[in-house]
Amino acid sequence: MQELYNFTIENWILSTLFLTVLGILIFSFVSQKSSISPSDAVNLLNKMGDNLFIIDLRPIDAFQKGHIINAVNLAFNNLENSLDNYSKLKQTPVLVYCDSGMVSSSSFSIFKKKGFIDVRILRGGLDSWKNENLPTEQNK
């Protein structure tokens, strides 16, 4: 054990790099399990219909310009409080997205903390949805 400690101290840059890479790999593995492609999201939408709770985490102005059909806009900066209004849907499958997938990926832990069981992140966000030429709607 002392040898490991000495190695870590003497090679602190290498040790830090190793821990960083390990953290990135763990995060990547965890986020991949909960993320789905746009085509998988379409399959989920077709299967679940109105029983799928779709959440758009983008700012309201971006949401109004176009969003996935039947999506609800919840501001990321107030997500924890906003989810309290949807506590009856904790057992319902949830599809979460943002513009590119980064914000929605970081929201995963908030959903789990609030007790939502089946949360899926749209890989690549609305950008990937649009790249697949999938439908969106606008608020009027």
C-alpha positions as CSV (number, residue, x, y, z in Angstrom):
1,M,0.0,0.0,0.0
2,Q,2.9,2.3,0.8
3,E,4.3,1.6,-2.7
4,L,1.0,2.7,-4.3
5,Y,1.0,5.9,-2.2
6,N,4.6,6.7,-3.2
7,F,3.9,6.0,-6.9
8,T,0.9,8.3,-6.8
9,I,2.8,11.1,-5.1
10,E,5.8,10.8,-7.4
11,N,3.6,10.6,-10.5
12,W,0.8,12.9,-9.6
13,I,0.2,14.1,-13.2
14,L,-0.1,10.5,-14.4
15,S,-2.3,9.6,-11.5
16,T,-4.6,12.6,-12.1
17,L,-4.8,11.8,-15.8
18,F,-5.7,8.2,-15.0
19,L,-8.5,9.2,-12.6
20,T,-9.8,11.8,-15.1
21,V,-10.0,9.2,-17.9
22,L,-11.6,6.7,-15.5
23,G,-14.2,9.3,-14.6
24,I,-15.0,10.0,-18.2
25,L,-15.3,6.3,-19.0
26,I,-17.7,5.8,-16.1
27,F,-19.8,8.8,-17.1
28,S,-19.9,7.7,-20.7
29,F,-21.0,4.2,-19.7
30,V,-23.7,5.4,-17.4
31,S,-25.0,8.0,-19.9
32,Q,-25.1,5.5,-22.8
33,K,-27.4,3.2,-20.8
34,S,-30.0,6.0,-20.5
35,S,-29.6,7.6,-23.9
36,I,-31.5,6.6,-27.0
37,S,-31.1,7.5,-30.7
38,P,-33.8,9.4,-32.5
39,S,-35.0,6.3,-34.3
40,D,-35.3,4.5,-30.9
41,A,-37.1,7.5,-29.6
42,V,-39.6,7.2,-32.4
43,N,-40.1,3.5,-31.7
44,L,-40.7,4.4,-28.0
45,L,-43.2,7.2,-29.0
46,N,-45.1,4.7,-31.3
47,K,-45.1,2.1,-28.6
48,M,-46.0,4.4,-25.6
49,G,-48.2,7.0,-27.3
50,D,-49.6,9.5,-24.8
51,N,-48.1,7.4,-22.0
52,L,-44.7,8.9,-22.7
53,F,-43.8,12.1,-20.9
54,I,-41.6,14.2,-23.2
55,I,-39.6,17.1,-21.6
56,D,-37.8,19.8,-23.5
57,L,-35.1,21.5,-21.3
58,R,-34.3,24.3,-23.8
59,P,-35.2,28.0,-23.1
60,I,-38.8,28.9,-23.8
61,D,-38.0,30.9,-26.9
62,A,-36.2,27.9,-28.5
63,F,-39.1,25.7,-27.4
64,Q,-41.7,28.0,-29.1
65,K,-39.7,27.9,-32.4
66,G,-40.0,24.2,-32.6
67,H,-40.1,21.1,-30.3
68,I,-41.0,17.4,-30.4
69,I,-44.8,17.0,-30.6
70,N,-46.5,16.9,-27.2
71,A,-43.3,18.0,-25.3
72,V,-43.5,20.0,-22.2
73,N,-41.0,22.8,-21.6
74,L,-39.3,22.8,-18.2
75,A,-36.4,25.2,-17.6
76,F,-33.2,23.3,-16.7
77,N,-32.2,25.9,-14.0
78,N,-35.5,25.3,-12.1
79,L,-35.9,21.6,-13.0
80,E,-35.9,20.2,-9.5
81,N,-38.8,22.4,-8.4
82,S,-40.6,22.0,-11.7
83,L,-40.6,18.2,-11.4
84,D,-42.5,18.4,-8.1
85,N,-45.5,19.4,-10.2
86,Y,-45.3,16.1,-12.1
87,S,-44.8,13.7,-9.1
88,K,-47.8,11.6,-10.3
89,L,-45.8,10.7,-13.4
90,K,-42.8,9.1,-11.7
91,Q,-43.8,5.7,-12.9
92,T,-44.3,7.0,-16.5
93,P,-41.5,6.6,-19.1
94,V,-39.8,10.0,-19.7
95,L,-37.9,11.2,-22.7
96,V,-35.7,14.2,-22.1
97,Y,-33.9,16.4,-24.6
98,C,-32.2,19.7,-25.1
99,D,-30.4,21.1,-28.2
100,S,-27.4,18.8,-28.3
101,G,-27.8,16.3,-25.5
102,M,-25.3,17.8,-23.1
103,V,-27.8,19.6,-20.8
104,S,-30.3,16.7,-20.8
105,S,-27.5,14.2,-19.9
106,S,-26.5,16.3,-16.9
107,S,-30.2,16.3,-15.8
108,F,-30.4,12.6,-15.5
109,S,-29.3,12.6,-11.9
110,I,-32.0,15.1,-11.0
111,F,-34.7,12.9,-12.4
112,K,-33.4,9.9,-10.5
113,K,-33.1,12.0,-7.3
114,K,-36.8,13.0,-7.7
115,G,-37.8,9.4,-8.1
116,F,-38.4,9.1,-11.8
117,I,-37.8,5.5,-12.7
118,D,-37.6,5.2,-16.5
119,V,-35.7,8.2,-17.9
120,R,-34.3,8.3,-21.4
121,I,-32.1,11.0,-22.9
122,L,-32.4,11.8,-26.6
123,R,-28.8,11.3,-27.8
124,G,-27.7,14.4,-29.7
125,G,-30.8,16.3,-28.6
126,L,-33.2,18.1,-30.9
127,D,-30.3,18.6,-33.3
128,S,-30.1,14.9,-34.0
129,W,-33.9,14.7,-34.2
130,K,-33.9,17.4,-36.9
131,N,-31.0,15.8,-38.7
132,E,-33.2,12.6,-39.1
133,N,-36.0,14.9,-40.5
134,L,-38.3,13.9,-37.8
135,P,-41.4,16.1,-37.1
136,T,-41.6,19.0,-34.7
137,E,-44.3,21.5,-33.9
138,Q,-44.3,25.2,-33.0
139,N,-46.3,27.1,-30.5
140,K,-48.6,29.6,-32.1
